[in-house]
Amino acid sequence: MIRLRNILLVALILGFALLASVTASAHCDTMKGPVVATAKLALETGDVTPVLKWVKKEHEAEIRAAFAHTLKVRALGAEAGELADNYFFETLVRVHRAGEGAPYTGLSAENPEPAIEAADKALVSGSVDELVRMITENVAAGIRERFGRAQETRKHADKSVEAGREYIEAYVLFTHFVERLHLDAKGSVVHKAKIEAVQTEAAHRD
């Protein structure tokens, strides 16, 4: 029971960590993401206010100007309006991601990541239960999979150098995965550099 609660706690905090780093994922730069959805609403109503929360204060003037320009071009016809809308979507998402220190590589038509989609649904429904279940299951499965591989290769680690290396590789993947979860759960600024180092190294291995 205690073990399950620990996994659940890690899963919850990991979920918040994923939300905090959403600008680095394919979420806000999709046509189905919340930034573009807010932009569409603003264009329909002619009020730029709803989109301003997506950008930092120092970028507000740029977005206001782009919005005003878009409304003028929209008045020229359907085709011009479509081009103008896309221009505004691109500008808003680019500025939003720049404000978060994330690169912009264009808008995509992809669906948001399942975890992010579930997080958005949780906020709309007012219930986080489904999100907790999904993240908890994924975290538990990730730990068990890496543990199983490390445990199995450990049995043969001393039979040969190659077998030993196979075990070490599985061991590193397992312990780094767990460490990433632990560091994200602690969420300490002191550990930020270590988290980034672990994630960078793990990215080359995963």
Backbone as a printed PyTorch tensor [residue, N CA C, xyz], in Angstrom:
tensor([[[  0.8300,  -1.2120,   0.0000],
         [  0.0000,   0.0000,   0.0000],
         [  0.8600,   1.2560,   0.0000]],

        [[  1.9120,   1.2390,   0.8390],
         [  2.8120,   2.3970,   0.8970],
         [  3.5100,   2.5780,  -0.4380]],

        [[  3.9120,   1.4490,  -1.0160],
         [  4.6030,   1.5010,  -2.3110],
         [  3.7010,   2.1060,  -3.3700]],

        [[  2.4230,   1.7180,  -3.3770],
         [  1.4720,   2.2380,  -4.3430],
         [  1.2690,   3.7300,  -4.1590]],

        [[  1.2070,   4.1630,  -2.8890],
         [  1.0350,   5.5930,  -2.6150],
         [  2.2390,   6.3870,  -3.1000]],

        [[  3.4310,   5.8170,  -2.9440],
         [  4.6360,   6.4990,  -3.4140],
         [  4.6310,   6.6580,  -4.9230]],

        [[  4.2230,   5.5880,  -5.6160],
         [  4.1440,   5.6540,  -7.0810],
         [  3.1210,   6.6960,  -7.5010]],

        [[  1.9920,   6.7220,  -6.7900],
         [  0.9410,   7.6780,  -7.1050],
         [  1.4150,   9.1040,  -6.9030]],

        [[  2.1540,   9.3350,  -5.8200],
         [  2.6820,  10.6690,  -5.5400],
         [  3.6340,  11.1030,  -6.6350]],

        [[  4.5240,  10.1960,  -7.0290],
         [  5.4660,  10.5030,  -8.1030],
         [  4.7090,  10.8140,  -9.3810]],

        [[  3.6720,  10.0330,  -9.6460],
         [  2.8920,  10.2210, -10.8630],
         [  2.2180,  11.5830, -10.8850]],

        [[  1.6720,  11.9750,  -9.7450],
         [  1.0110,  13.2730,  -9.6750],
         [  1.9850,  14.4120,  -9.9350]],

        [[  3.1290,  14.3620,  -9.2730],
         [  4.1070,  15.4350,  -9.4330],
         [  4.6850,  15.4150, -10.8360]],

        [[  4.8770,  14.2110, -11.3800],
         [  5.3660,  14.1100, -12.7500],
         [  4.3710,  14.7330, -13.7100]],

        [[  3.0850,  14.5310, -13.4090],
         [  2.0690,  15.1410, -14.2640],
         [  2.1890,  16.6470, -14.2760]],

        [[  2.4170,  17.2420, -13.0920],
         [  2.5990,  18.6890, -13.0260],
         [  3.8760,  19.1190, -13.7280]],

        [[  4.9140,  18.3020, -13.6310],
         [  6.1680,  18.6210, -14.3170],
         [  5.9710,  18.6200, -15.8220]],

        [[  5.1650,  17.6670, -16.3000],
         [  4.8810,  17.6170, -17.7240],
         [  4.1180,  18.8530, -18.1620]],

        [[  3.1750,  19.2850, -17.3370],
         [  2.4330,  20.4890, -17.6670],
         [  3.3360,  21.7080, -17.6720]],

        [[  4.2510,  21.7610, -16.7340],
         [  5.1530,  22.9040, -16.6410],
         [  6.0720,  22.9910, -17.8350]],

        [[  6.3860,  21.8500, -18.4300],
         [  7.2920,  21.8590, -19.5780],
         [  6.5540,  21.7050, -20.8820]],

        [[  5.2720,  22.0240, -20.8930],
         [  4.4540,  21.7910, -22.0650],
         [  4.9440,  22.5310, -23.2900]],

        [[  5.5650,  23.6940, -23.0900],
         [  6.0200,  24.4500, -24.2480],
         [  7.1310,  23.7520, -24.9810]],

        [[  7.7440,  22.7820, -24.3580],
         [  8.7970,  22.0520, -25.0410],
         [  8.2400,  20.8600, -25.8030]],

        [[  6.9460,  20.6080, -25.6850],
         [  6.3510,  19.4780, -26.3670],
         [  5.4900,  19.9560, -27.5180]],

        [[  4.9640,  18.9720, -28.2510],
         [  4.1090,  19.3100, -29.3760],
         [  2.6890,  19.5260, -28.8880]],

        [[  2.4560,  20.5590, -28.1370],
         [  1.1460,  20.8380, -27.5660],
         [  0.6560,  22.1980, -28.0220]],

        [[  1.3530,  23.2300, -27.6030],
         [  0.9140,  24.5800, -27.9270],
         [  1.1780,  24.9550, -29.3790]],

        [[  1.9760,  24.1570, -30.0910],
         [  2.2510,  24.4970, -31.4830],
         [  1.4600,  23.6220, -32.4550]],

        [[  0.3060,  23.1160, -31.9870],
         [ -0.5660,  22.3590, -32.8710],
         [ -1.8410,  23.1510, -33.1410]],

        [[ -2.4420,  22.8920, -34.2810],
         [ -3.6910,  23.5630, -34.6310],
         [ -4.8190,  23.1640, -33.6800]],

        [[ -4.6420,  22.0320, -32.9910],
         [ -5.6580,  21.5420, -32.0620],
         [ -5.3210,  21.8960, -30.6220]],

        [[ -4.2650,  22.6710, -30.4300],
         [ -3.8500,  23.0480, -29.0950],
         [ -4.6110,  24.2470, -28.5540]],

        [[ -4.4310,  24.5770, -27.2860],
         [ -5.1740,  25.6510, -26.6320],
         [ -4.8370,  27.0550, -27.1110]],

        [[ -3.6050,  27.2580, -27.5980],
         [ -3.2270,  28.6000, -28.0590],
         [ -4.0210,  28.9660, -29.2980]],

        [[ -4.0460,  28.0800, -30.2680],
         [ -4.7860,  28.3490, -31.5070],
         [ -6.2850,  28.4100, -31.2330]],

        [[ -6.7680,  27.5560, -30.3280],
         [ -8.1920,  27.5810, -29.9860],
         [ -8.5870,  28.9480, -29.4170]],

        [[ -7.7280,  29.5030, -28.5720],
         [ -7.9920,  30.8260, -28.0050],
         [ -7.9180,  31.8930, -29.0850]],

        [[ -6.9700,  31.7340, -30.0190],
         [ -6.8160,  32.6920, -31.1100],
         [ -8.0530,  32.7070, -32.0030]],

        [[ -8.6080,  31.5410, -32.2770],
         [ -9.8210,  31.4470, -33.1030],
         [-10.9860,  32.1640, -32.4400]],

        [[-11.1130,  31.9790, -31.1340],
         [-12.1760,  32.6550, -30.3880],
         [-12.0050,  34.1700, -30.4490]],

        [[-10.7670,  34.6150, -30.3060],
         [-10.4930,  36.0540, -30.3390],
         [-10.8540,  36.6460, -31.7000]],

        [[-10.5250,  35.9360, -32.7650],
         [-10.8250,  36.4290, -34.1130],
         [-12.3270,  36.4390, -34.3820]],

        [[-13.0310,  35.4620, -33.8470],
         [-14.4820,  35.3920, -34.0370],
         [-15.1900,  36.5470, -33.3340]],

        [[-14.6870,  36.9130, -32.1710],
         [-15.3310,  37.9760, -31.3850],
         [-14.7530,  39.3590, -31.6680]],

        [[-13.5670,  39.3840, -32.2970],
         [-12.9280,  40.6670, -32.5600],
         [-12.2620,  41.2590, -31.3340]],

        [[-12.0590,  40.4420, -30.3190],
         [-11.4550,  40.9070, -29.0650],
         [-10.1420,  40.1590, -28.8320]],

        [[ -9.0340,  40.8840, -28.7850],
         [ -7.7150,  40.2800, -28.6410],
         [ -7.4150,  39.8370, -27.2110]],

        [[ -8.1930,  40.3350, -26.2530],
         [ -7.9040,  40.1060, -24.8360],
         [ -7.6430,  38.6420, -24.4610]],

        [[ -8.4730,  37.6930, -24.9160],
         [ -8.2470,  36.2960, -24.4880],
         [ -6.8720,  35.7280, -24.8220]],

        [[ -6.2430,  36.2040, -25.8990],
         [ -4.9550,  35.6100, -26.2910],
         [ -3.7710,  36.2190, -25.5570]],

        [[ -3.9790,  37.3770, -24.9430],
         [ -2.8550,  38.0730, -24.3160],
         [ -2.2550,  37.3020, -23.1440]],

        [[ -3.0490,  36.4310, -22.5340],
         [ -2.5200,  35.6460, -21.4100],
         [ -1.4550,  34.6540, -21.8650]],

        [[ -1.4020,  34.3630, -23.1690],
         [ -0.4360,  33.4020, -23.6940],
         [  0.9280,  34.0150, -23.9650]],

        [[  1.0450,  35.3380, -23.8490],
         [  2.3320,  35.9830, -24.1220],
         [  2.7440,  36.8570, -22.9500]],

        [[  4.0230,  37.1120, -22.8600],
         [  4.5290,  37.9680, -21.7930],
         [  4.1920,  39.4330, -22.0820]],

        [[  4.1900,  40.2300, -21.0410],
         [  3.7660,  41.6180, -21.1490],
         [  4.5680,  42.3820, -22.2060]],

        [[  5.8710,  42.0850, -22.2810],
         [  6.7080,  42.8190, -23.2310],
         [  6.4090,  42.4720, -24.6930]],

        [[  5.6490,  41.3930, -24.9050],
         [  5.3050,  40.9910, -26.2650],
         [  3.8670,  41.3540, -26.6340]],

        [[  3.1700,  41.9660, -25.7040],
         [  1.7570,  42.2760, -25.9250],
         [  1.5430,  43.1890, -27.1200]],

        [[  2.3770,  44.2160, -27.2760],
         [  2.2130,  45.1640, -28.3820],
         [  2.3160,  44.4690, -29.7310]],

        [[  3.2370,  43.5280, -29.8450],
         [  3.4100,  42.7940, -31.1020],
         [  2.1600,  41.9880, -31.4460]],

        [[  1.5690,  41.3620, -30.4510],
         [  0.3690,  40.5590, -30.6820],
         [ -0.8280,  41.4480, -31.0060]],

        [[ -0.9420,  42.5600, -30.3330],
         [ -2.0320,  43.4880, -30.6280],
         [ -1.9340,  43.9850, -32.0720]],

        [[ -0.7270,  44.2890, -32.5040],
         [ -0.5320,  44.7790, -33.8730],
         [ -0.8560,  43.6900, -34.8910]],

        [[ -0.4170,  42.4750, -34.6220],
         [ -0.6940,  41.3530, -35.5240],
         [ -2.1920,  41.0750, -35.5810]],

        [[ -2.8590,  41.2010, -34.4600],
         [ -4.2990,  40.9630, -34.4040],
         [ -5.0490,  42.0090, -35.2270]],

        [[ -4.6810,  43.2630, -35.0500],
         [ -5.3300,  44.3510, -35.8000],
         [ -5.1090,  44.1730, -37.2990]],

        [[ -3.9000,  43.8020, -37.6800],
         [ -3.5720,  43.5810, -39.0890],
         [ -4.4040,  42.4250, -39.6370]],

        [[ -4.5460,  41.3830, -38.8610],
         [ -5.3120,  40.2080, -39.2900],
         [ -6.7760,  40.5530, -39.5230]],

        [[ -7.3610,  41.3260, -38.6330],
         [ -8.7600,  41.7180, -38.7890],
         [ -8.9720,  42.5240, -40.0690]],

        [[ -8.0220,  43.3770, -40.4120],
         [ -8.1400,  44.1770, -41.6320],
         [ -8.0960,  43.2960, -42.8740]],

        [[ -7.1680,  42.3660, -42.8930],
         [ -7.0130,  41.4870, -44.0540],
         [ -8.2070,  40.5330, -44.1690]],

        [[ -8.7510,  40.1060, -43.0510],
         [ -9.9200,  39.2110, -43.0710],
         [-11.0890,  39.8400, -43.8090]],

        [[-11.1830,  41.1390, -43.7490],
         [-12.2970,  41.8570, -44.3830],
         [-12.2150,  41.8240, -45.9100]],

        [[-11.0900,  41.3900, -46.4540],
         [-10.8930,  41.3880, -47.9060],
         [-11.5000,  40.1590, -48.5830]],

        [[-11.9260,  39.1780, -47.8180],
         [-12.5320,  37.9990, -48.4150],
         [-12.0960,  36.7180, -47.7220]],

        [[-12.7500,  35.6140, -48.1020],
         [-12.5080,  34.3280, -47.4400],
         [-11.0770,  33.8420, -47.6030]],

        [[-10.5560,  33.9090, -48.8270],
         [ -9.2030,  33.4120, -49.0710],
         [ -8.1710,  34.2390, -48.3230]],

        [[ -8.3380,  35.5560, -48.4000],
         [ -7.4190,  36.4400, -47.6870],
         [ -7.5550,  36.2320, -46.1820]],

        [[ -8.7840,  35.9870, -45.7380],
         [ -9.0300,  35.7710, -44.3190],
         [ -8.3390,  34.5250, -43.7960]],

        [[ -8.3350,  33.4690, -44.6070],
         [ -7.6710,  32.2340, -44.1960],
         [ -6.1720,  32.4350, -44.0420]],

        [[ -5.5930,  33.1600, -44.9950],
         [ -4.1640,  33.4590, -44.9200],
         [ -3.8590,  34.3350, -43.7040]],

        [[ -4.7310,  35.2960, -43.4590],
         [ -4.5290,  36.1980, -42.3230],
         [ -4.6360,  35.4420, -41.0040]],

        [[ -5.6030,  34.5430, -40.9150],
         [ -5.7720,  33.7560, -39.6940],
         [ -4.5140,  32.9250, -39.4110]],

        [[ -4.0190,  32.2550, -40.4450],
         [ -2.8170,  31.4340, -40.2740],
         [ -1.6210,  32.2810, -39.8550]],

        [[ -1.5430,  33.4910, -40.4250],
         [ -0.4660,  34.4120, -40.0440],
         [ -0.5570,  34.7390, -38.5520]],

        [[ -1.7680,  34.9800, -38.0680],
         [ -1.9350,  35.3120, -36.6560],
         [ -1.6340,  34.1130, -35.7630]],

        [[ -2.0960,  32.9290, -36.1700],
         [ -1.8130,  31.7270, -35.3890],
         [ -0.3030,  31.5180, -35.2660]],

        [[  0.3740,  31.6310, -36.3940],
         [  1.8320,  31.4390, -36.4230],
         [  2.5270,  32.4620, -35.5300]],

        [[  2.1050,  33.7140, -35.6380],
         [  2.7310,  34.7800, -34.8610],
         [  2.5160,  34.5690, -33.3690]],

        [[  1.2900,  34.2580, -32.9870],
         [  0.9640,  34.0690, -31.5760],
         [  1.7350,  32.8970, -30.9680]],

        [[  1.7470,  31.7690, -31.6710],
         [  2.4390,  30.5950, -31.1450],
         [  3.9400,  30.8370, -31.0810]],

        [[  4.4850,  31.4810, -32.1080],
         [  5.9300,  31.7690, -32.1320],
         [  6.3130,  32.6520, -30.9470]],

        [[  5.5400,  33.7040, -30.7100],
         [  5.8380,  34.6320, -29.6120],
         [  5.6410,  33.9460, -28.2550]],

        [[  4.6010,  33.1450, -28.1560],
         [  4.3600,  32.4100, -26.9100],
         [  5.5340,  31.4970, -26.5790]],

        [[  5.9930,  30.7400, -27.5540],
         [  7.0870,  29.8030, -27.3050],
         [  8.3970,  30.5460, -27.0410]],

        [[  8.6020,  31.6500, -27.7230],
         [  9.8070,  32.4460, -27.4830],
         [  9.8150,  32.9620, -26.0470]],

        [[  8.6610,  33.3410, -25.5480],
         [  8.5580,  33.8270, -24.1810],
         [  8.8760,  32.7530, -23.1550]],

        [[  8.7070,  31.4940, -23.5420],
         [  9.0130,  30.3800, -22.6560],
         [ 10.4070,  29.8120, -22.9100]],

        [[ 11.1370,  30.4350, -23.8390],
         [ 12.4790,  29.9630, -24.1450],
         [ 12.4990,  28.6980, -24.9720]],

        [[ 11.4030,  28.4350, -25.6960],
         [ 11.3040,  27.2200, -26.5140],
         [ 11.3820,  27.5780, -27.9940]],

        [[ 11.9440,  26.7050, -28.8050],
         [ 12.0390,  26.9660, -30.2390],
         [ 10.6940,  26.8300, -30.9330]],

        [[ 10.5330,  27.5070, -32.0470],
         [  9.3040,  27.4030, -32.8300],
         [  9.6570,  26.8270, -34.1890]],

        [[  9.0050,  25.7330, -34.5550],
         [  9.3090,  25.0680, -35.8210],
         [  8.0950,  25.0050, -36.7370]],

        [[  7.0830,  25.7950, -36.4200],
         [  5.8810,  25.8150, -37.2530],
         [  4.7080,  25.1200, -36.5830]],

        [[  3.5170,  25.3740, -37.1310],
         [  2.3140,  24.7450, -36.6140],
         [  2.1310,  23.3660, -37.2280]],

        [[  1.5730,  22.4620, -36.4700],
         [  1.3140,  21.1200, -36.9920],
         [ -0.1520,  20.7690, -36.7990]],

        [[ -0.5790,  19.7440, -37.5010],
         [ -1.9670,  19.2910, -37.3960],
         [ -2.0850,  18.1010, -36.4600]],

        [[ -1.0080,  17.7590, -35.7590],
         [ -0.9980,  16.5980, -34.8790],
         [ -1.8660,  16.8260, -33.6420]],

        [[ -2.3630,  15.7240, -33.1180],
         [ -3.1020,  15.8000, -31.8620],
         [ -2.1280,  16.0230, -30.7140]],

        [[ -2.5740,  16.6600, -29.6450],
         [ -1.7030,  16.8260, -28.4700],
         [ -1.3180,  15.4670, -27.9020]],

        [[ -0.2270,  15.4260, -27.1520],
         [  0.1780,  14.1930, -26.4910],
         [ -0.9570,  13.7150, -25.5830]],

        [[ -1.1720,  12.3990, -25.4950],
         [ -2.2760,  11.8720, -24.6740],
         [ -2.3140,  12.4240, -23.2460]],

        [[ -1.1500,  12.5330, -22.6220],
         [ -1.1190,  13.0310, -21.2380],
         [ -1.5810,  14.4820, -21.1610]],

        [[ -1.1530,  15.2910, -22.1350],
         [ -1.5440,  16.6980, -22.1480],
         [ -3.0280,  16.8320, -22.4640]],

        [[ -3.5000,  16.0100, -23.3950],
         [ -4.9240,  16.0260, -23.7380],
         [ -5.7620,  15.6520, -22.5180]],

        [[ -5.2870,  14.6560, -21.7790],
         [ -5.9860,  14.2350, -20.5610],
         [ -5.9550,  15.3360, -19.5070]],

        [[ -4.8400,  16.0640, -19.4460],
         [ -4.7280,  17.1700, -18.4820],
         [ -5.7210,  18.2780, -18.8210]],

        [[ -5.8390,  18.5870, -20.1150],
         [ -6.8000,  19.6130, -20.5450],
         [ -8.2320,  19.1830, -20.2130]],

        [[ -8.5280,  17.9130, -20.4700],
         [ -9.8680,  17.3990, -20.1790],
         [-10.1540,  17.4430, -18.6840]],

        [[ -9.1300,  17.1740, -17.8750],
         [ -9.3020,  17.2050, -16.4200],
         [ -9.6770,  18.6060, -15.9520]],

        [[ -9.0340,  19.6060, -16.5380],
         [ -9.3270,  20.9830, -16.1560],
         [-10.7430,  21.3800, -16.5540]],

        [[-11.1890,  20.8820, -17.7130],
         [-12.5400,  21.1980, -18.1870],
         [-13.5930,  20.4840, -17.3410]],

        [[-13.3430,  19.2080, -17.0400],
         [-14.3170,  18.4200, -16.2880],
         [-14.3020,  18.7110, -14.7880]],

        [[-13.1620,  19.1960, -14.3130],
         [-13.0460,  19.4590, -12.8840],
         [-12.6280,  18.2400, -12.0920]],

        [[-12.3000,  17.1400, -12.7900],
         [-11.8740,  15.9220, -12.1160],
         [-10.5230,  15.4710, -12.6650]],

        [[ -9.5930,  15.1530, -11.7640],
         [ -8.2500,  14.7460, -12.1650],
         [ -8.0810,  13.2230, -12.0960]],

        [[ -9.1340,  12.5060, -11.7520],
         [ -9.0370,  11.0600, -11.5190],
         [ -8.5110,  10.2920, -12.7250]],

        [[ -9.0330,  10.5680, -13.9060],
         [ -8.6130,   9.8420, -15.1000],
         [ -7.1510,  10.1390, -15.4300]],

        [[ -6.7410,  11.3880, -15.2640],
         [ -5.3540,  11.7680, -15.5090],
         [ -4.4230,  11.0480, -14.5300]],

        [[ -4.8020,  11.0190, -13.2650],
         [ -4.0010,  10.3280, -12.2510],
         [ -3.8650,   8.8490, -12.5980]],

        [[ -4.9630,   8.2310, -13.0060],
         [ -4.9340,   6.8150, -13.3580],
         [ -3.9870,   6.5610, -14.5190]],

        [[ -4.0890,   7.3810, -15.5620],
         [ -3.2650,   7.1790, -16.7490],
         [ -1.7810,   7.3750, -16.4490]],

        [[ -1.4490,   8.4720, -15.7600],
         [ -0.0470,   8.7540, -15.4480],
         [  0.5160,   7.7000, -14.4920]],

        [[ -0.2830,   7.3170, -13.5130],
         [  0.1660,   6.3090, -12.5540],
         [  0.4820,   4.9940, -13.2420]],

        [[ -0.3840,   4.5730, -14.1400],
         [ -0.1720,   3.3260, -14.8670],
         [  1.0830,   3.3980, -15.7350]],

        [[  1.2810,   4.5420, -16.3870],
         [  2.4560,   4.7000, -17.2520],
         [  3.7550,   4.6900, -16.4540]],

        [[  3.7480,   5.3820, -15.3090],
         [  4.9380,   5.4230, -14.4590],
         [  5.2510,   4.0300, -13.9190]],

        [[  4.2300,   3.3590, -13.4170],
         [  4.4270,   2.0180, -12.8660],
         [  4.9350,   1.0610, -13.9420]],

        [[  4.3530,   1.1460, -15.1470],
         [  4.7730,   0.2650, -16.2390],
         [  6.2160,   0.5520, -16.6380]],

        [[  6.5880,   1.8240, -16.6460],
         [  7.9550,   2.2040, -17.0070],
         [  8.9760,   1.6700, -16.0100]],

        [[  8.6480,   1.7630, -14.7350],
         [  9.5500,   1.2570, -13.6930],
         [  9.6670,  -0.2690, -13.7870]],

        [[  8.5400,  -0.9320, -13.9080],
         [  8.5380,  -2.3930, -13.9460],
         [  9.2840,  -2.9290, -15.1780]],

        [[  9.0930,  -2.2860, -16.3050],
         [  9.7620,  -2.7410, -17.5310],
         [ 11.2830,  -2.6490, -17.3970]],

        [[ 11.7700,  -1.5050, -16.9260],
         [ 13.2140,  -1.3160, -16.7840],
         [ 13.7890,  -2.1710, -15.6630]],

        [[ 13.0160,  -2.3340, -14.5870],
         [ 13.4440,  -3.1990, -13.4930],
         [ 13.5670,  -4.6450, -13.9740]],

        [[ 12.5730,  -5.0980, -14.7330],
         [ 12.5880,  -6.4680, -15.2220],
         [ 13.7950,  -6.7510, -16.0950]],

        [[ 14.1230,  -5.8060, -16.9640],
         [ 15.2840,  -5.9750, -17.8330],
         [ 16.5790,  -6.0050, -17.0240]],

        [[ 16.6980,  -5.0850, -16.0640],
         [ 17.9060,  -5.0370, -15.2310],
         [ 18.0350,  -6.2960, -14.3770]],

        [[ 16.9290,  -6.7430, -13.8240],
         [ 16.9380,  -7.9270, -12.9760],
         [ 17.3290,  -9.1780, -13.7700]],

        [[ 16.8150,  -9.3080, -14.9870],
         [ 17.1060, -10.4800, -15.7960],
         [ 18.5650, -10.5040, -16.2410]],

        [[ 19.0870,  -9.3740, -16.7070],
         [ 20.4810,  -9.3340, -17.1660],
         [ 21.4600,  -9.4590, -16.0100]],

        [[ 21.0300,  -9.0760, -14.8190],
         [ 21.8940,  -9.1740, -13.6280],
         [ 22.2480, -10.6280, -13.3190]],

        [[ 21.3420, -11.5240, -13.6390],
         [ 21.5700, -12.9460, -13.3550],
         [ 22.7640, -13.5020, -14.1270]],

        [[ 23.0560, -12.8950, -15.2740],
         [ 24.1190, -13.4210, -16.1380],
         [ 25.2970, -12.4510, -16.2570]],

        [[ 25.3020, -11.4220, -15.4180],
         [ 26.2920, -10.3580, -15.5480],
         [ 27.7370, -10.8320, -15.4290]],

        [[ 27.9790, -11.8980, -14.6490],
         [ 29.3490, -12.3520, -14.4050],
         [ 29.7850, -13.4950, -15.3270]],

        [[ 28.9630, -13.8500, -16.2810],
         [ 29.2930, -14.9610, -17.1710],
         [ 30.2900, -14.5590, -18.2570]],

        [[ 30.2490, -13.2800, -18.6490],
         [ 31.1850, -12.7830, -19.6600],
         [ 31.1990, -11.2700, -19.6080]],

        [[ 32.1990, -10.6840, -20.2570],
         [ 32.2820,  -9.2150, -20.3040],
         [ 31.0740,  -8.6470, -21.0290]],

        [[ 30.6960,  -9.2720, -22.1270],
         [ 29.5510,  -8.7830, -22.8960],
         [ 28.2610,  -8.8520, -22.0930]],

        [[ 28.0950,  -9.9690, -21.3610],
         [ 26.9100, -10.1060, -20.5150],
         [ 26.9180,  -9.0480, -19.4190]],

        [[ 28.0940,  -8.7600, -18.9020],
         [ 28.2180,  -7.7230, -17.8860],
         [ 27.8540,  -6.3590, -18.4250]],

        [[ 28.3030,  -6.0850, -19.6360],
         [ 27.9860,  -4.7960, -20.2610],
         [ 26.4860,  -4.6630, -20.5470]],

        [[ 25.8810,  -5.7780, -20.9250],
         [ 24.4410,  -5.7680, -21.1760],
         [ 23.6890,  -5.4270, -19.8930]],

        [[ 24.1630,  -5.9850, -18.7890],
         [ 23.5460,  -5.6890, -17.5010],
         [ 23.7330,  -4.2200, -17.1210]],

        [[ 24.9350,  -3.7050, -17.2990],
         [ 25.2120,  -2.3160, -16.9330],
         [ 24.3440,  -1.3560, -17.7370]],

        [[ 24.1570,  -1.6660, -19.0040],
         [ 23.3010,  -0.8100, -19.8310],
         [ 21.8730,  -0.7990, -19.2980]],

        [[ 21.3600,  -1.9910, -18.9540],
         [ 20.0120,  -2.0840, -18.3970],
         [ 19.9330,  -1.4090, -17.0300]],

        [[ 20.9990,  -1.5530, -16.2550],
         [ 21.0590,  -0.9440, -14.9220],
         [ 21.0050,   0.5840, -15.0160]],

        [[ 21.7760,   1.1270, -15.9410],
         [ 21.8150,   2.5840, -16.1130],
         [ 20.4480,   3.1140, -16.5560]],

        [[ 19.8210,   2.4390, -17.5060],
         [ 18.5020,   2.8700, -17.9650],
         [ 17.4820,   2.8390, -16.8290]],

        [[ 17.5540,   1.7850, -16.0250],
         [ 16.6210,   1.6400, -14.9080],
         [ 16.8330,   2.7150, -13.8450]],

        [[ 18.0770,   2.8700, -13.4020],
         [ 18.3460,   3.8210, -12.3140],
         [ 18.1660,   5.2640, -12.7570]],

        [[ 18.5090,   5.5850, -13.9950],
         [ 18.3310,   6.9560, -14.4760],
         [ 16.8540,   7.3000, -14.6160]],

        [[ 16.0630,   6.3210, -15.0360],
         [ 14.6220,   6.5470, -15.1420],
         [ 14.0350,   6.8510, -13.7760]],

        [[ 14.4000,   6.0480, -12.7900],
         [ 13.9150,   6.2590, -11.4310],
         [ 14.4230,   7.5850, -10.8720]],

        [[ 15.6820,   7.9090, -11.1800],
         [ 16.2510,   9.1630, -10.6830],
         [ 15.5260,  10.3690, -11.2710]],

        [[ 15.1990,  10.2970, -12.5460],
         [ 14.4650,  11.3980, -13.1670],
         [ 13.1230,  11.6110, -12.4720]],

        [[ 12.4420,  10.5200, -12.1860],
         [ 11.1540,  10.6180, -11.4870],
         [ 11.3360,  11.2350, -10.1050]],

        [[ 12.3620,  10.7780,  -9.4090],
         [ 12.6110,  11.2700,  -8.0460],
         [ 12.9530,  12.7580,  -8.0400]],

        [[ 13.8260,  13.1670,  -8.9520],
         [ 14.2270,  14.5740,  -9.0070],
         [ 13.0620,  15.4710,  -9.4120]],

        [[ 12.2540,  15.0120, -10.3580],
         [ 11.0810,  15.7900, -10.7490],
         [ 10.1000,  15.8950,  -9.5910]],

        [[  9.9790,  14.8110,  -8.8170],
         [  9.0680,  14.8220,  -7.6750],
         [  9.5200,  15.8250,  -6.6180]],

        [[ 10.8430,  15.9090,  -6.3980],
         [ 11.3680,  16.8580,  -5.4210],
         [ 11.2080,  18.2830,  -5.9220]],

        [[ 11.3840,  18.4720,  -7.2290],
         [ 11.1450,  19.7780,  -7.8300],
         [ 11.9980,  20.8980,  -7.2900]],

        [[ 13.1380,  20.6050,  -6.7310],
         [ 13.9830,  21.6300,  -6.1230],
         [ 14.8220,  22.3410,  -7.1760]],

        [[ 14.9480,  23.6440,  -7.0180],
         [ 15.7890,  24.4250,  -7.9220],
         [ 17.2300,  23.9630,  -7.8270]],

        [[ 17.6100,  23.5030,  -6.6450],
         [ 18.9720,  23.0410,  -6.4230],
         [ 19.3070,  21.8810,  -7.3460]],

        [[ 18.2810,  21.0980,  -7.6620],
         [ 18.4960,  19.9050,  -8.4690],
         [ 18.2410,  20.1510,  -9.9600]],

        [[ 17.9380,  21.3810, -10.3400],
         [ 17.5810,  21.6680, -11.7280],
         [ 18.6810,  21.2480, -12.6930]],

        [[ 19.9160,  21.6460, -12.3840],
         [ 21.0260,  21.3130, -13.2790],
         [ 21.2140,  19.8120, -13.3910]],

        [[ 21.0390,  19.1190, -12.2550],
         [ 21.2050,  17.6680, -12.2680],
         [ 20.1060,  17.0050, -13.0760]],

        [[ 18.8800,  17.5170, -12.9520],
         [ 17.7640,  16.9900, -13.7210],
         [ 18.0520,  17.1100, -15.2100]],

        [[ 18.5070,  18.3000, -15.6290],
         [ 18.7860,  18.5270, -17.0340],
         [ 19.8990,  17.6190, -17.5290]],

        [[ 20.9170,  17.4180, -16.6800],
         [ 22.0370,  16.5510, -17.0700],
         [ 21.5580,  15.1140, -17.2320]],

        [[ 20.7280,  14.6640, -16.2880],
         [ 20.2240,  13.2920, -16.3480],
         [ 19.3350,  13.1100, -17.5640]],

        [[ 18.4740,  14.0930, -17.8360],
         [ 17.5680,  13.9920, -18.9710],
         [ 18.3250,  13.9990, -20.2810]],

        [[ 19.3810,  14.8150, -20.3660],
         [ 20.1820,  14.8840, -21.5740],
         [ 20.8810,  13.5550, -21.8450]],

        [[ 21.4640,  12.9850, -20.7850],
         [ 22.1630,  11.7080, -20.9420],
         [ 21.1900,  10.6070, -21.2900]],

        [[ 20.0040,  10.6290, -20.6330],
         [ 19.0290,   9.5820, -20.8670],
         [ 18.4570,   9.6740, -22.2830]],

        [[ 18.3680,  10.9040, -22.8020],
         [ 17.8210,  11.0970, -24.1490],
         [ 18.6710,  10.4190, -25.2030]],

        [[ 19.9700,  10.3280, -24.9250],
         [ 20.8910,   9.6770, -25.8590],
         [ 20.7990,   8.1610, -25.7680]],

        [[ 20.2300,   7.6790, -24.6500],
         [ 20.1710,   6.2370, -24.4480],
         [ 18.8000,   5.6700, -24.7860]],

        [[ 17.7240,   6.4720, -24.4870],
         [ 16.3490,   5.9570, -24.6640],
         [ 16.0300,   5.7530, -26.1430]]])
